[in-house]
Structures are given as C-alpha cells and as structure tokens.
Amino acid sequence: MDERVTHRVAVGPSGIELDVRDGEDLFTAARRLGYHWPTVCGGKGTCRTCFVQVEEGAENCSPVGPLEREGIESLRRPVDGLTRLACRLRVEGPVTVTKRGVRRRMQE
C-alpha cells in the first residue's frame, strides 16, 4: 500500500480527478496515472502548451518560479497565480483547473 500523501486535482471540462503526490508536478502526475496532457516539450517548461487556468485552490499551489514566470509572460497572461504551467505546478491541497485536451491515453 502506498502511504504517500496525495492531493486531489480536478481537471475541467473533462471531469478528470487526479491524485497528485507531494512534490510531484501536475503534468507528471497525469502521465503517471495514464492521461495524455497536451505538450510539445514533454514537461521541460519550454513549450508552454501545458498551461492551465486555476479555478479554485490557488492558495494550495506552489509559488511561480523564474522559468514558469517567463512562460506565463510569453503567453501574454498576468503572473497572478491563476495561469500556471502544469509541468511546474505542485500542489499542497485540493485544486481545480481548466485544461482542454486532457484525456485517458489509449492502450496499444
């Protein structure tokens, strides 16, 4: 049994719920749990395709770091903690985000 602490992240509009481990970013958690998350760079923080809109629980999100700040600014969005890069976002409690295109990966 895995005793690790997890935090629930709800992803709209798909209705997916992810259990994100302490210290794990949202993008990595989604992939670990078998979901496709839109990306070009594969989670390196450079393509900015993985960005999400935080709807609830912004107070449970990690601070915006320099690479993420640069990415958000390049998207011409305010660095207000509500637009985040999923590959940099770590959570410490329940959070609700919006990201279109997140879906269960097909089994081959």
C-alpha positions as CSV (number, residue, x, y, z in Angstrom):
1,M,0.0,0.0,0.0
2,D,1.3,3.4,-1.0
3,E,1.4,5.6,2.1
4,R,2.4,8.8,0.2
5,V,0.4,11.9,0.7
6,T,-1.7,12.9,-2.3
7,H,-3.8,16.0,-3.2
8,R,-6.9,15.9,-5.4
9,V,-6.8,18.0,-8.5
10,A,-10.0,18.2,-10.6
11,V,-9.5,19.0,-14.3
12,G,-12.3,20.5,-16.2
13,P,-14.1,20.5,-18.5
14,S,-13.4,16.7,-18.7
15,G,-14.2,16.0,-15.1
16,I,-11.0,14.0,-14.6
17,E,-9.7,13.8,-11.0
18,L,-6.0,13.2,-10.3
19,D,-4.3,12.3,-7.1
20,V,-1.1,14.3,-7.2
21,R,1.7,13.2,-4.9
22,D,3.5,15.6,-2.6
23,G,6.4,17.2,-4.6
24,E,5.1,15.9,-7.9
25,D,4.1,18.4,-10.7
26,L,0.6,18.1,-12.2
27,F,1.9,17.1,-15.7
28,T,4.0,14.2,-14.3
29,A,1.0,13.0,-12.1
30,A,-1.3,13.0,-15.1
31,R,1.2,10.9,-17.1
32,R,1.8,8.5,-14.2
33,L,-1.9,8.0,-13.9
34,G,-2.3,7.2,-17.6
35,Y,-3.6,10.5,-19.0
36,H,-2.4,12.4,-22.1
37,W,-1.7,16.1,-21.3
38,P,-1.1,18.4,-24.2
39,T,2.6,19.2,-24.5
40,V,5.3,19.7,-27.1
41,C,8.4,19.8,-24.9
42,G,7.4,16.8,-22.7
43,G,7.4,18.7,-19.4
44,K,10.5,20.7,-19.7
45,G,8.7,24.1,-19.2
46,T,9.7,25.5,-22.6
47,C,6.7,25.0,-24.9
48,R,4.0,26.5,-22.6
49,T,1.4,24.2,-24.2
50,C,0.6,22.6,-20.8
51,F,-0.7,25.8,-19.2
52,V,-3.8,25.6,-17.1
53,Q,-6.3,28.1,-15.6
54,V,-6.6,27.7,-11.8
55,E,-10.3,27.9,-10.9
56,E,-10.1,27.0,-7.2
57,G,-7.4,26.4,-4.7
58,A,-4.8,28.8,-5.8
59,E,-3.6,29.1,-2.2
60,N,-2.7,25.4,-2.4
61,C,-0.3,25.9,-5.4
62,S,3.4,26.2,-5.3
63,P,5.0,29.7,-5.9
64,V,5.7,30.6,-9.6
65,G,9.4,30.1,-10.3
66,P,11.5,32.0,-12.8
67,L,11.1,29.6,-15.8
68,E,7.3,29.4,-15.2
69,R,7.1,33.2,-14.9
70,E,8.9,33.6,-18.2
71,G,6.5,31.1,-19.8
72,I,3.4,32.8,-18.5
73,E,4.6,36.2,-19.6
74,S,5.3,34.8,-23.1
75,L,1.6,33.7,-23.2
76,R,0.7,37.4,-22.5
77,R,-1.1,36.4,-19.3
78,P,-0.8,38.0,-15.9
79,V,1.5,36.3,-13.4
80,D,-1.2,36.3,-10.8
81,G,-1.1,32.6,-9.8
82,L,-4.2,31.7,-11.9
83,T,-2.4,30.8,-15.1
84,R,0.1,28.1,-14.5
85,L,2.3,25.6,-16.3
86,A,1.2,22.1,-15.4
87,C,4.8,20.9,-15.7
88,R,5.9,23.3,-12.9
89,L,2.7,23.3,-10.8
90,R,3.0,21.4,-7.5
91,V,0.0,21.4,-5.1
92,E,-0.3,21.2,-1.3
93,G,-4.1,20.7,-1.2
94,P,-7.2,20.4,-3.4
95,V,-7.1,22.4,-6.6
96,T,-9.5,22.8,-9.6
97,V,-8.0,23.7,-13.0
98,T,-9.3,24.0,-16.5
99,K,-7.3,22.4,-19.4
100,R,-8.9,21.2,-22.6
101,G,-7.4,18.1,-24.3
102,V,-6.6,16.1,-21.2
103,R,-7.8,12.5,-21.8
104,R,-7.1,8.9,-20.9
105,R,-4.2,7.5,-23.0
106,M,-5.1,4.8,-25.5
107,Q,-3.7,1.3,-24.7
108,E,-1.7,-0.1,-27.5
